């Protein structure tokens, strides 16, 4: 099969051990991201199979109409709303996905929390610029660590935070609250209590129509003037423009974000990058070697299973 992989920003896929699983196929890899139906149709026009890196590429019905050769889409991680599954089903295109442990993203959340609390990036920059200490940081131990969502990653963050002496406080759907309580973690009685009681708010929700803009300007206004918000899930969980406005008002005092509404962010073209009280990283939560080996290993296995006549992990 001719397999096309787009959005390999680090130019690392060919260096993965699992890449050998595609040795029987022709593979085209692109290191940039393109958008728009015309550009995507040109990129994928010869593809029998596409491997998607998370949600970096959107697959619409209009695009599929221009890809008559396409038979298979293999997603790294779980499929989301970026693929029109009904259109795939109508055209007989098999869509398969997989899942990782979430450990890499959980670890990045903790890294962002610690770096923000201790103003690590600013202190490193001061030292490189010939200066010495400039900030009085804060410790994680003893802080109320609010975790919005108690799925795979949210659960890990609660355990990691507890190991550092933090006090996890969970908010989310009834099922999430029940699971958190069963695991021995405190839960908030309301969304308002969650935001007002937390020293740190960590968003760990999947993006869908129910969760889009679930965090509002009113929620952020409830946060303490010393608080920290961390978003390494999806930018669209927060009401558009609300975080920038809230940071300028000082509630929360600081934010650490790893996701943006439109990616990649190039030319420093995002308002959060201009705020002194926001630590920004380029969506690296899942970008880690062991995680990539797991994600792409399953995605490549899915393609080989399809070729052998025994499709697995099928979504459509």
Steps between C-alpha positions, in 0.01 A plus 500: 500500500597863456484651847511876558589651838470874546597740780820324615626825650813352659591289195520204735264231371757325280729480806246310710561128552138427402551656156639166385141372509439694178795350314270325251329827403582824322497783755490873435562725802447876519643712780268798467130560545276617219135599514217548256344240275718575197831469686394188687364335186832559325691352795287187531404444134707179461432361846349156552536562873547805720653497846372794704706653780238581761268780376757691295314435173125534452335246269176633352250358252616759245856372531396134481308572179835583341687193626360208296800275577469527877406177676630537856547768766707394800490742792772536763306495826125524524295637215324833557276740314774594248398202281159485332420141588164499321667605175766232547233237557307608192812469286611168652814649653608304806597719797708346780643649817699408810593639836803584712553497875468876541812498718691747282219756516453452873871557553494816290213635709709452811801659330291804402366530854843487661663728242222758536500494880878551514513736198765268361516635144528859619776413747698314233465800269619736773809292564585485129460878482755551776252542784433303817181406687190702413190322632370346819347174381242271655503130585244247388483328838195611695325657200146406395552338159171527314467239224209553261428152364596161640587291196830322437710816517302679769533200729877487446533872577314453826740224604807696387383811681429302816854359488627860510283583800222679312133460588312381190146629452299355211214644299321358197206283405324287760683190377835678540415616849396150600823347366709763677323435829552127459873572457503704820518849350297799615237636262346846477129549569463746212688651209510831689661339804751321278630818338496712816662239727780384267849646516567327169241406238608230258269431204479133399194469277451361152378758252150443367184704454416455868837626626574773244529834689404322822737732692356851486620848591277476809677181609843660465386806695434271798866392517730628772728797419793267575373208292633312198307354205655219295356391165680218322175352365331720238487877464133490401403380847527866602263767372665685212718789623405441864842386621687798354252739659510319833880502515504875438259541792711275725260211553668260455835651584683275257428242231690222327362382167603237247211524250363765266190549288697486174823302478785519431556847645773660290658844512402534868154584370281441805390749767599274792863514388506872572386470860770497772286278725453214253736208437442362150626173351440376141252214560762252619282317751492176300823561308734257677696201372332217692159650431575531128619140482170391657278731295662437163564132572126444535420721199743301281372168636149610406603553138674164480197330655279660234732381222493147641121501490442525874432868584534589868412798724239611247300813569329507160 
